[in-house]
Amino acid sequence: MKPVATSTQLIHQFGIPGIAEVVPGNGVLPKVHVTSAVAAGDIYLHGAHVTSWCPRGADEVLFLSSASTWEDGKAIRGGIPISFPWFAVKADDPKAPAHGFVRTKAWSLESITQSVGAITVTMSTASGESTKRWWPGDFRAVYRASFGKTLKLELDVHNTGATTIHFEEALHAYFKVGDVRSARVEGLDGVHYLDKTDQRREKVQQGEVEITSETDRVYLDTDNPVELIDPALHRSIQVAKQNSRTTVIWNPWSEKGEAMSDLGAGEWRQMLCIETSNVLPDGAELAPGDTHCMSAVMSVNHL
């Protein structure tokens, strides 16, 4: 019952009646539920995890697994988890949590603000004893999610320590598609990428990205916007970004997808991840006292 009490306290402090409220979500984890004239959406304090975004007049944009785990210390499968301060498996410690520790950490709700065309939810987290167990860096992270006709996400990382820190980061967006086998991604033609399904061999993208098998690619040194074309749902989703040098495209396909305990049967067909990121050779380096801001803006158009 503790999360319910926390939600009650937060709604009195931050809520905007009828527009943005702090309510118990799945697993009784507190979330901010937005229902404005321009968009609806959800963001959990658990991991500062956006799990829903529906701009007015459009269907749900984000994929969320029907088998996702909703527990403290466990990652939510789907939506937009935050990977930080490493991506995938930690290179020097395979026992460390995959994709870092902030996606399974409770964040602090800083504010909920209303402006013309958007509701912005701001959350923060910082280093401490629990994070130093895995990574020595001193940091404070602030995350802003603005729900409107577009979904704007901004992740600020501030180095609060006395030494330079090196980190990886990703906004690991799962997009809902009608059938991933007919979807394609434009905007990466000619870009070099590391193919994680082929021992990270470096390759060059030729034309559009089509998903015909397990796909796990890190596109390098690119700040290009990309567009997900989804003929099955008759829509396209554009992802534009700033201060991000890599774009990750991922789908587990059938064998891996069916083996994942937190992914529903056949649901690998209904998702495609396009991740705004700074990972592998394009990770971020931050001097003491400096702040790094990575952002993504997502929009939807009818086909």
C-alpha positions in Angstrom: 0.0 0.0 0.0 3.0 2.3 0.2 2.9 3.3 -3.5 -0.8 4.3 -3.1 0.0 6.6 -0.2 2.9 8.0 -2.2 0.5 8.7 -5.2 -1.9 10.4 -2.9 0.8 12.7 -1.6 2.1 13.5 -5.1 -1.3 14.3 -6.5 -1.9 17.0 -3.9 1.6 18.5 -4.6 1.8 18.2 -8.4 -1.5 17.3 -10.0 -3.4 19.4 -12.5 -7.1 18.3 -11.9 -8.6 16.7 -15.0 -5.4 17.0 -17.0 -2.5 15.4 -15.2 -2.9 13.2 -12.1 -0.6 10.9 -10.1 -2.4 7.5 -9.9 -1.5 3.9 -9.0 -0.5 2.2 -12.3 0.1 -1.5 -13.0 1.6 -3.3 -10.0 0.4 -0.3 -8.0 3.5 1.6 -9.2 2.7 5.3 -9.2 2.5 7.0 -12.6 1.5 10.4 -14.0 -1.6 10.0 -16.3 -2.1 12.8 -18.8 -5.4 13.5 -20.5 -5.3 16.9 -22.2 -7.0 18.4 -25.2 -4.1 17.5 -27.4 -2.8 14.1 -26.1 -3.1 11.3 -23.5 -0.1 9.5 -22.0 1.5 7.8 -19.0 4.9 8.0 -17.4 5.9 5.9 -14.4 8.1 7.1 -11.6 9.6 3.6 -11.9 12.5 4.3 -14.3 10.9 7.6 -15.5 9.4 5.2 -18.0 6.9 6.6 -20.6 4.5 3.7 -21.4 1.8 5.5 -23.5 1.4 8.4 -25.9 -1.7 9.0 -27.9 -1.8 12.4 -29.7 -5.4 13.6 -30.2 -7.0 11.8 -33.2 -4.3 9.1 -33.3 -4.1 5.5 -31.9 -1.5 4.4 -29.3 2.0 5.0 -30.7 4.0 3.0 -28.2 4.1 -0.8 -27.8 3.7 -2.3 -24.4 4.1 -6.0 -23.7 1.1 -7.9 -22.3 3.5 -10.0 -20.3 5.6 -7.1 -18.8 6.7 -7.3 -15.2 5.5 -4.5 -13.0 7.8 -4.8 -9.9 10.4 -2.7 -8.1 13.8 -3.7 -9.4 12.5 -5.1 -12.7 12.4 -3.4 -16.1 9.1 -2.7 -17.8 9.0 -4.3 -21.3 7.9 -1.7 -23.9 7.2 2.0 -23.9 10.4 4.0 -23.6 12.9 2.8 -21.0 16.0 4.8 -20.3 19.4 3.1 -20.7 22.1 4.7 -18.6 25.1 4.7 -17.8 25.8 1.7 -20.0 24.0 0.1 -22.9 23.1 -3.6 -23.2 25.5 -5.8 -21.1 28.2 -3.9 -19.1 31.5 -4.6 -20.8 33.5 -5.1 -17.6 30.8 -6.8 -15.5 28.3 -9.1 -17.1 26.5 -9.5 -13.8 25.5 -5.9 -13.7 21.9 -5.0 -14.7 21.4 -4.8 -18.5 21.1 -1.3 -19.9 22.2 0.3 -16.6 20.4 0.9 -13.3 18.1 4.0 -13.9 15.4 2.1 -15.7 14.7 0.0 -12.5 15.2 2.9 -10.1 12.4 5.0 -8.6 12.8 8.6 -9.8 11.6 11.7 -8.0 8.8 13.7 -9.5 10.0 17.4 -9.8 7.1 19.1 -11.5 4.1 18.9 -13.9 3.6 22.0 -16.0 1.0 23.0 -18.6 1.8 25.1 -21.6 0.1 25.8 -25.0 0.0 22.4 -26.7 1.8 20.2 -24.1 1.9 18.9 -20.6 5.5 18.5 -19.4 6.4 16.0 -16.6 9.9 16.4 -15.1 11.6 13.7 -13.0 15.1 13.3 -11.6 17.5 10.8 -10.1 21.1 10.9 -8.8 24.0 8.8 -7.8 24.2 7.3 -4.4 25.2 4.1 -2.6 23.0 1.9 -4.7 24.5 3.2 -8.0 28.1 3.3 -6.8 27.9 -0.5 -6.4 27.8 -0.7 -10.2 29.4 2.5 -11.5 31.7 5.1 -9.7 30.3 8.2 -11.5 28.8 11.1 -9.6 25.8 12.5 -11.5 22.3 14.0 -11.4 19.9 13.2 -14.3 16.8 15.2 -15.1 14.2 13.9 -17.6 11.5 15.9 -19.2 8.6 14.3 -21.1 6.3 16.7 -23.0 3.0 15.1 -24.1 1.3 17.0 -27.0 0.9 16.6 -30.7 4.5 15.6 -30.5 6.2 13.6 -27.8 9.4 15.5 -26.8 11.9 13.8 -24.5 14.9 15.5 -22.9 17.5 13.7 -20.8 20.0 16.0 -19.0 23.0 14.4 -17.3 25.1 16.6 -15.0 28.5 15.6 -13.7 28.4 16.4 -10.0 31.8 14.8 -9.3 35.5 15.9 -9.5 36.5 13.6 -12.4 35.4 13.2 -16.0 32.7 10.5 -16.6 32.2 8.4 -19.7 28.7 6.9 -20.2 26.3 5.4 -22.7 22.6 6.4 -22.9 19.6 5.5 -24.9 15.9 6.3 -25.1 14.9 2.8 -25.9 11.6 3.5 -27.7 9.3 0.6 -28.6 7.0 1.6 -31.4 3.7 -0.2 -32.0 3.4 -1.5 -35.6 0.8 -3.5 -37.4 3.3 -6.1 -38.6 7.0 -5.5 -38.4 7.6 -7.7 -41.5 6.0 -5.0 -43.6 7.4 -2.0 -41.8 10.5 -0.1 -43.0 12.7 2.7 -41.7 13.9 5.6 -43.9 16.7 8.0 -43.2 19.7 5.8 -42.7 20.7 5.0 -46.3 24.5 5.1 -46.6 25.1 5.1 -42.8 27.7 2.7 -41.3 26.4 0.4 -38.6 27.5 -2.3 -36.3 25.6 -5.6 -36.7 25.2 -7.1 -33.3 23.7 -10.3 -34.8 27.0 -10.7 -36.8 29.7 -10.2 -34.2 29.4 -6.4 -34.4 30.8 -6.4 -38.0 30.7 -2.9 -39.5 28.4 -2.7 -42.5 26.8 0.1 -44.7 23.0 0.5 -44.9 21.7 0.2 -48.5 18.4 1.9 -48.9 15.6 1.5 -46.4 15.9 -0.7 -43.3 13.6 -3.7 -43.7 13.0 -6.2 -40.9 13.3 -9.8 -42.3 15.0 -11.5 -39.4 16.5 -10.7 -36.0 17.7 -7.1 -36.2 20.1 -5.5 -33.7 22.0 -2.6 -35.3 23.9 0.4 -34.0 24.0 3.1 -36.7 27.1 5.2 -36.1 27.9 8.9 -36.3 24.5 10.0 -37.4 22.2 12.8 -36.3 19.7 12.1 -39.1 15.9 12.0 -38.3 14.4 8.7 -39.2 10.9 7.7 -40.3 9.1 4.5 -39.5 6.7 3.6 -42.4 3.9 1.3 -41.2 1.6 0.4 -44.1 -0.4 -2.0 -41.9 -1.5 0.8 -39.5 -1.5 3.4 -42.3 0.8 5.8 -40.5 4.4 6.9 -40.3 6.3 7.9 -37.1 9.2 10.3 -37.4 12.0 10.5 -34.8 14.2 13.6 -34.8 17.0 14.1 -32.3 19.7 16.3 -30.9 23.0 15.6 -29.3 22.7 11.9 -30.3 25.3 10.3 -32.5 23.9 6.8 -32.7 20.5 5.3 -33.7 19.7 1.7 -32.7 17.2 -0.4 -34.6 16.1 -3.6 -32.8 13.6 -6.4 -33.2 14.2 -9.9 -31.6 12.2 -11.8 -34.3 10.5 -15.1 -33.7 13.0 -17.4 -31.9 14.3 -14.8 -29.4 10.9 -13.1 -29.1 9.1 -16.3 -28.2 11.8 -17.1 -25.6 11.4 -13.8 -23.8 9.4 -14.4 -20.6 8.1 -10.8 -20.5 7.0 -10.6 -24.1 3.6 -12.0 -25.1 3.2 -14.8 -27.7 3.7 -13.4 -31.2 4.1 -9.8 -29.9 7.6 -9.5 -31.6 5.5 -8.8 -34.8 3.9 -5.7 -33.2 7.0 -3.8 -32.2 10.0 -2.1 -33.5 12.6 -0.3 -31.4 14.2 2.9 -32.7 16.5 4.3 -30.1 17.9 7.8 -29.8 21.3 7.1 -28.2 25.0 7.6 -27.6 26.5 4.2 -27.4 29.6 2.0 -28.1 32.2 4.2 -29.9 29.9 7.2 -29.8 29.4 7.2 -26.0 29.4 10.6 -24.2 32.2 12.1 -22.1 31.4 14.8 -19.5 33.8 17.0 -17.6 33.2 17.9 -13.9 30.4 20.5 -13.6 29.2 20.1 -17.2 25.8 19.0 -18.4 25.0 16.9 -21.4 21.4 17.0 -22.9 20.2 14.5 -25.4 16.7 14.9 -26.8 14.2 13.2 -29.2 11.0 14.5 -30.8 8.4 12.0 -32.1 5.5 12.8 -34.4 2.9 10.7 -36.2 1.4 11.2 -39.7 -1.4 9.3 -41.5 -0.4 7.5 -44.7 
